[in-house]
Amino acid sequence: MSGRLLEKILFPLFIINITVSANGWAIFGFGVGEAIYWLIIAIAFGIGFNSPYRNTVVILFTLTIIFKSFELVFSNDIVTFIGKMLLGVIFIISGAKIYGKNPGLLHKQLIIFMILSIPVMLLQITGVSYIFMGWNTEIAHDLSILSYEEIGSFKNFHLYPTLFVKSKELIYFIAQGRPSGLLYSNNVLSVFVTITIALNFILVKDIKIRYSNIIITIALVLTRSLLCIGTTLLIYLIFILLGSSWWRKRAGMFLRLLIFVSLGYWFIFPGLFDAFFSESKLYGSLLPRLIDIGNVLHLDFVDGLFKSQRAMLNLSHLNMEDSYSGISIILKSVAAIPISIGLVILTKMYISRLRTFIYYANYPIIVYMVFIITCIITQLGVPYLGAPSFQFILGFGLYPLFTKLWKNKPSLPTS
C-alpha cells in the first residue's frame, strides 16, 4: 500500500475508531477498536518514520513501549500520562506531515465526514428508529434508559416526534435534541464541527456561497452545541470588527447563511429550537464547566453563585471528580505544574517559529493561528485533548513548529 494512500485513510480510521472503541464492539471476543487502534499506531509510525523526524519518532515509539510496559506493572497515573503523551507526539508529527503542506486534504476529509453525518443526524433528530441511536453512549447518562452494560447493544427505546412539533407539545430527549451523527457523543461531534467551521472559513478564498459553506453550516445548526455556536459567532464577529473589508464581507456572508439555516431549523423543528435557548439547557451546558473550573481553582464562591440554578436543574448529582473541560483536566493532573510550564514554553516557541515561518515559507500564518486558537477554545467546553484523533489533526495547527517540514512552500487550496 502506497504511503500517499495510507496518509489519506488515516483520518477515516481515526473517525471509525472513535465510535467503535467507545461502544466496545468485538468480534469473537476480540475488540475491533483495539485492532483499529494498533493499525492507526502502525500507520502513524510509518508516516513519521518517513519524515525528517525519523529518529525522533523511533525514540518516541521506543519510550512509549517502555512506559506502556511500566504501566502494566506499576499502574501509576504519571507513567500512564507520559506513555499517552509520547504516543500523542507521534500522532501530531504524522498530522503535521500529512496536512502541513496540504490543508486542503484535511478540509476535504472533514467536509466529507459532515456530508455523511448530516443524513444520520436528521434521522436521529426525527426519531425514525432506535437503530440510528445505537452507538450514542451519551444516552447512558440516564441509566434508566440505557445502562452501562447495554452500551453498543442497539437497545430499543422509545423516541418522540419532533418534526413541526412546538415546544408545548415536545417531549425532549437529548439524543434527538443533540444528535451524535456518526460519533458516539454530541460533545465529540461538536469538536469536529467547530474545527471544520474554522478551517472552512479560513481556507475557502472567495465570497461566494459554496457547497462546503452550506454543508458545514447545516451541520453546525443540527449539532445544537453551545460550543459550536459560540465559537463560530466569535470567529465571525472578530473578523467583522477587526478584519479588512474583504474579511468583513466574508464573515458577513457566513453570518447571514447561519441565520438563514437557523430559521429553516426553527421552522422544521420549532420545539427543539426553543429548547436549545431555554434557561435549563443553557445552564445545564455552562454550569458544570464553570463550577468544575471554579472548584479546581478553589474559587468556592462560583458554586455558591449558582446554587439556586443547580437546585432548579437537579445538578446536585454532578460528580466534580470528573472533568468537564480540558483546562480542568490539566489543572487536576498529577503533573499540572510541569504541564503548565511546558505549555508556556511551547507557546513562546510557537510564536517564535511563526515569525521564522513568515520569512521562510511566505505563507499566510493566519490559517494556522485561527486553527490552533479554535482547537484551544474547543477544550474549554469538551475535554478531548488526550484523544488520538484530536492530537492527529492538531498536528496541522502545530505545523510551524516542525521546521524540517518547511522544505517546499505550501500551496493554499481553493476548494
C-alpha positions in Angstrom: 0.0 0.0 0.0 1.5 3.4 -1.0 2.4 6.0 1.5 0.1 8.5 -0.1 -2.9 6.1 0.3 -2.0 5.5 3.9 -2.0 9.2 4.5 -5.5 9.5 3.1 -7.0 6.6 5.1 -5.5 7.5 8.5 -8.2 10.2 9.3 -11.1 7.9 8.4 -9.6 5.2 10.6 -9.5 7.7 13.5 -13.1 8.6 12.9 -14.2 4.9 12.8 -12.2 4.0 15.9 -13.8 6.8 17.9 -17.2 5.2 17.9 -16.2 1.6 17.7 -13.9 1.9 20.7 -16.5 3.8 22.8 -19.1 1.1 22.2 -16.7 -1.8 22.9 -17.7 -3.7 19.9 -15.9 -7.0 19.4 -15.8 -9.9 17.0 -15.3 -13.4 18.6 -14.3 -11.6 21.8 -11.6 -9.5 20.2 -12.0 -5.8 20.4 -12.4 -4.2 17.0 -11.5 -0.8 18.3 -8.3 -2.2 19.7 -7.3 -3.7 16.4 -8.0 -0.4 14.5 -6.1 1.5 17.1 -2.9 -0.7 16.6 -3.3 -0.2 12.9 -3.5 3.5 13.4 -0.4 3.5 15.5 1.5 1.5 12.8 0.4 3.8 10.0 1.2 7.0 12.1 4.6 5.5 13.0 5.3 4.7 9.3 4.4 8.2 8.2 6.6 9.7 10.9 9.4 7.4 10.1 9.4 8.5 6.5 9.6 12.2 7.6 12.6 14.3 8.5 11.8 13.4 12.1 12.6 9.7 11.7 14.9 9.5 14.7 12.5 11.4 16.9 9.7 9.1 16.0 11.7 6.0 16.7 12.8 7.3 20.1 9.3 8.3 21.0 7.9 4.9 19.9 10.6 3.1 21.9 9.8 5.1 25.0 6.1 4.6 24.5 6.6 0.8 24.6 8.8 1.1 27.7 6.3 3.2 29.6 3.4 1.0 28.4 5.3 -1.9 29.9 5.8 0.0 33.1 2.1 0.8 33.2 1.3 -2.9 33.2 3.5 -3.4 36.2 3.1 -0.2 38.3 -0.3 1.1 37.2 0.8 4.7 38.0 -1.0 7.8 36.8 2.2 9.6 35.9 3.5 6.6 33.9 0.2 6.3 32.1 0.2 10.1 31.3 3.8 10.0 30.0 3.0 7.0 27.8 0.0 8.7 26.2 1.9 12.0 25.8 4.8 10.3 23.9 2.4 8.5 21.6 0.4 11.7 21.1 3.5 13.5 19.8 3.8 10.7 17.1 0.2 11.4 16.1 1.0 15.2 16.0 4.0 14.7 13.8 2.1 12.5 11.4 -0.7 15.0 11.2 1.8 17.8 10.6 3.5 15.9 7.8 0.2 15.0 6.1 -1.7 18.3 6.4 1.0 20.9 6.9 1.6 21.4 3.2 -1.8 20.1 2.2 -4.5 21.7 4.4 -7.0 21.1 1.5 -6.9 17.4 2.2 -8.0 17.9 5.9 -10.7 20.3 4.7 -11.9 17.8 2.1 -12.0 14.9 4.6 -13.8 16.9 7.2 -16.4 18.1 4.7 -17.0 14.5 3.5 -17.4 13.5 7.1 -20.0 16.2 7.6 -21.8 15.1 4.4 -22.0 11.6 5.7 -23.1 12.8 9.2 -25.9 15.2 8.2 -28.4 12.5 7.0 -27.7 10.4 10.1 -28.2 13.5 12.3 -31.6 14.2 10.6 -32.7 10.5 11.2 -31.7 10.8 14.8 -33.5 14.2 15.3 -36.7 13.0 13.8 -36.6 9.7 15.7 -37.0 7.4 12.7 -35.7 4.4 14.5 -33.7 3.5 17.6 -31.2 1.8 15.3 -29.7 5.2 14.5 -29.2 5.8 18.2 -27.4 2.5 18.8 -23.9 3.9 19.1 -24.7 7.1 21.2 -23.2 6.4 24.6 -24.4 9.7 26.0 -27.8 8.1 26.4 -26.3 6.2 29.3 -26.2 9.5 31.3 -29.7 8.3 32.3 -29.2 4.7 33.4 -32.9 4.1 33.5 -32.9 4.4 29.7 -29.5 2.8 28.9 -27.3 1.0 31.4 -23.5 0.9 31.0 -23.8 -2.8 30.2 -26.2 -2.1 27.4 -23.9 0.4 25.6 -23.4 -0.6 22.0 -26.2 -3.1 22.1 -28.7 -1.1 19.9 -31.3 -1.2 22.7 -34.8 -0.5 21.6 -36.1 2.5 23.5 -38.9 5.0 22.8 -38.3 8.1 20.6 -40.6 11.1 20.2 -41.9 13.2 17.3 -40.0 16.4 16.7 -40.9 17.3 13.1 -43.0 20.6 13.2 -43.7 19.9 16.9 -43.9 23.0 19.0 -42.3 23.4 22.4 -45.5 22.9 24.3 -46.1 19.5 22.8 -42.4 18.5 22.7 -41.1 15.7 24.8 -37.4 16.5 24.9 -34.9 13.6 24.5 -31.3 14.6 24.5 -30.2 12.1 21.8 -32.7 13.7 19.5 -32.2 17.3 20.5 -28.4 16.9 20.3 -27.6 14.2 17.7 -24.3 12.5 17.7 -24.2 11.8 14.0 -21.7 9.0 13.2 -19.8 9.5 16.5 -20.7 8.2 20.0 -21.2 11.6 21.5 -22.6 15.0 20.6 -19.8 16.7 22.6 -17.2 14.9 20.5 -19.0 15.8 17.3 -19.2 19.4 18.3 -15.3 19.5 18.5 -15.0 18.3 14.9 -17.8 20.6 13.6 -16.2 23.6 15.3 -12.8 22.8 13.8 -14.4 22.3 10.4 -16.1 25.7 10.6 -12.9 27.5 11.4 -10.9 25.6 8.7 -13.6 26.2 6.0 -13.8 29.9 6.9 -10.1 30.5 6.7 -9.3 28.3 3.6 -12.0 28.8 1.0 -10.8 32.0 -0.6 -13.9 33.7 -2.1 -17.1 35.5 -1.0 -19.4 33.1 -2.7 -21.8 30.7 -1.1 -20.1 27.4 -2.0 -21.4 23.9 -1.2 -18.9 23.4 1.6 -20.2 26.6 3.3 -23.8 25.2 3.2 -22.8 21.8 4.4 -20.9 22.9 7.4 -23.5 25.5 8.3 -26.2 22.8 8.2 -24.0 20.5 10.4 -23.4 23.4 12.8 -27.1 24.1 13.2 -28.1 20.4 13.5 -25.5 19.8 16.2 -27.2 22.2 18.6 -24.0 22.7 20.5 -23.3 25.9 22.5 -19.6 25.3 21.9 -20.1 25.3 18.1 -22.4 28.3 18.0 -20.4 30.3 20.5 -17.0 29.7 18.7 -18.5 30.3 15.3 -20.1 33.6 16.3 -16.8 34.6 18.0 -14.8 33.9 14.8 -17.3 35.8 12.6 -17.6 38.8 14.9 -13.8 39.2 15.3 -13.3 39.3 11.6 -16.3 41.7 11.1 -15.0 44.0 13.8 -11.2 43.8 13.2 -10.8 42.4 9.7 -10.2 44.1 6.4 -13.1 45.0 4.1 -12.7 41.6 2.3 -12.8 39.6 5.6 -15.8 41.6 6.8 -17.7 40.8 3.7 -16.8 37.1 4.0 -17.7 36.9 7.7 -21.0 38.8 7.0 -21.8 36.3 4.3 -21.2 33.3 6.6 -23.3 35.0 9.4 -26.2 35.6 7.0 -26.0 31.9 5.9 -26.0 30.8 9.6 -29.1 32.9 10.3 -30.9 31.6 7.2 -30.2 27.9 8.0 -31.2 28.5 11.7 -34.5 30.0 10.6 -35.0 26.8 8.5 -34.3 24.7 11.5 -36.7 26.8 13.6 -39.5 26.3 11.0 -39.0 22.5 10.8 -38.1 21.8 14.5 -39.7 24.7 16.4 -39.8 22.8 19.7 -36.2 21.8 19.6 -35.2 25.3 18.5 -36.9 26.8 21.6 -35.4 24.1 23.9 -31.9 25.0 22.9 -32.3 28.6 24.0 -34.2 27.6 27.2 -32.7 28.6 30.6 -32.4 25.0 31.7 -30.4 24.0 28.6 -28.1 26.9 28.7 -27.4 26.5 32.4 -27.1 22.7 32.0 -24.4 23.2 29.5 -22.5 26.1 31.2 -22.8 25.3 34.9 -20.9 22.0 35.1 -17.9 23.6 33.3 -17.9 26.8 35.4 -18.3 25.0 38.7 -15.6 22.5 37.7 -13.0 25.1 36.9 -14.1 27.1 40.0 -13.5 24.1 42.2 -10.1 23.4 40.6 -9.0 27.0 41.2 -10.5 26.8 44.8 -13.0 29.6 43.9 -15.7 28.3 46.2 -17.9 31.4 45.5 -18.5 30.1 42.0 -20.5 27.1 43.2 -22.4 29.4 45.6 -23.3 31.9 42.9 -25.3 29.2 41.0 -26.7 27.3 44.0 -30.3 28.0 43.1 -29.7 27.1 39.4 -28.2 23.8 40.4 -31.2 23.0 42.5 -33.6 24.0 39.8 -31.8 21.8 37.2 -31.2 19.0 39.7 -27.5 19.2 39.2 -26.7 18.1 42.8 -25.7 14.7 41.4 -22.7 16.2 39.5 -19.5 14.4 40.3 -16.9 17.1 40.5 -14.2 14.5 40.4 -15.0 14.3 36.7 -13.6 16.9 34.3 -15.8 19.0 32.0 -13.1 20.8 30.2 -9.6 20.4 29.0 -8.4 23.1 31.4 -9.7 21.3 34.4 -8.0 18.1 33.2 -4.7 19.9 33.1 -5.2 21.5 36.5 -6.3 18.3 38.1 -3.4 16.3 36.6 -0.7 14.9 38.8 1.7 16.7 36.5 -0.2 20.1 36.4 2.9 22.2 37.2 5.3 20.7 34.6 2.4 20.7 32.0 1.7 24.4 32.6 5.4 25.3 32.3 5.7 23.2 29.2 2.7 24.9 27.6 4.2 28.3 28.3 7.5 27.3 26.7 5.6 25.7 23.8 3.6 28.9 23.3 6.7 31.1 23.2 8.4 28.7 20.8 5.3 28.6 18.5 5.2 32.4 18.3 9.0 32.5 17.5 8.6 29.8 14.8 5.7 31.7 13.3 8.0 34.7 12.7 10.6 32.5 11.1 7.8 30.7 9.1 6.6 34.0 7.6 10.1 34.8 6.3 10.9 31.3 5.1 7.7 30.0 3.7 6.0 33.3 2.6 2.7 31.7 3.7 -0.4 33.3 5.5 0.1 32.3 9.1 -3.5 33.3 9.9 -4.5 29.8 8.7 -2.5 28.2 11.4 -3.3 30.8 14.1 -7.1 30.6 13.6 -7.0 26.8 13.5 -4.8 26.4 16.7 -6.8 29.0 18.6 -10.1 27.2 17.6 -8.6 23.9 18.8 -7.8 25.6 22.2 -11.3 27.1 22.5 -12.9 23.7 21.9 -11.1 22.4 25.0 -12.9 25.0 27.2 -16.1 23.0 26.6 -15.1 19.5 25.8 -12.1 17.6 27.4 -10.8 16.0 24.2 -7.1 17.0 24.3 -5.9 13.4 25.1 -7.9 11.8 22.2 -5.6 10.5 19.4 -7.9 11.8 16.7 -7.7 15.3 18.1 -3.9 15.1 18.5 -3.6 14.0 14.9 -5.5 17.0 13.4 -3.8 19.3 15.9 -0.6 18.5 14.0 -1.8 20.8 11.2 -2.1 23.7 13.6 1.3 23.0 15.1 3.0 22.6 11.7 5.1 25.8 12.1 6.9 24.1 14.9 8.3 21.5 12.6 11.0 23.4 10.7 12.3 20.4 8.9 9.0 20.1 7.1 9.2 23.5 5.5 11.4 22.5 2.6 8.8 23.4 0.0 6.4 26.3 0.1 2.8 25.0 0.9 0.1 25.8 -1.5 -3.3 27.2 -0.4 -6.2 25.2 -1.7 -9.1 26.9 -3.4 -11.7 24.2 -2.9 
